[in-house]
Amino acid sequence: MYTDTHAHYDDARFNDDRDSLLLTLHENGADKIINAASDMEASRFGIKLSEKYPFIYAAVGVHPHEVQNMTESDVNEIKKLASHKKVVAIGEIGLDFYYENSDRDKQRIWFVSQLKLALELKKPVIIHSRNATAEIYETLRNYDGGANGGVIHCFSSGIEMAEKFIALGFHIGIGGVVTFKNAKKLVEVAEKIPLDKMLLETDCPYLSPEPNRGKRNESSNIKYIAEKIAQIRGIPVSEVLNVTNCNSVDLFAM
């Protein structure tokens, strides 16, 4: 069994086979899947999925790419949505200074707003960080962002930053990138951080691991991520899957 702590099954690329795929995934070892939101529509869709399938849980929130036109009414709706029994986190939220699809100052405003909401609701957070690691860290530190735990999704920095985030109370999310040939920093992180601070994720339909790189990603590809981590650490794949599954259940209270 395994938990995929970060998926986007609301994505249009699953429109043709979403239901059959999800049932097959569960039958073949997907114990739990968290559908992470990117915007308000995805937040609502994730809850609908969680109501339909007992093994699916939802995170609600607005991704930094989508905050350009965000309003306080959206935050109020996120608060209402977060009261649903299958909502386990606020996310994914954060900063993205690589694509900059939204103005940086607006990203900062709505990141802090959603972070404060998570603290108020005592929910863990799912953090998106790209080309903004230092500012993400300082913001989380200043607002006690790790008070209820959380995960740095699709972690891409080095071991020193991983250890700093762990010290704040965060888990490190490791996905398909760890299987890529140029992933030296992430391989070191996967080798050195405590296994009980690691979560597995696909970010599907994005970032398929080897040997499926370039194809639509799905939760079953967790096995390739786990196999790579087991190889790096010199431990059984079963240990990676069992420990990270327990980590997920504990963090997100599923």
Summary of the structure (lengths in Angstrom):
residues: 254
radius of gyration: 16.6
end to end distance: 14.4
largest distance: 49.4
contacts: 918
relative contact order: 0.14
helix: 49%
strand: 18%
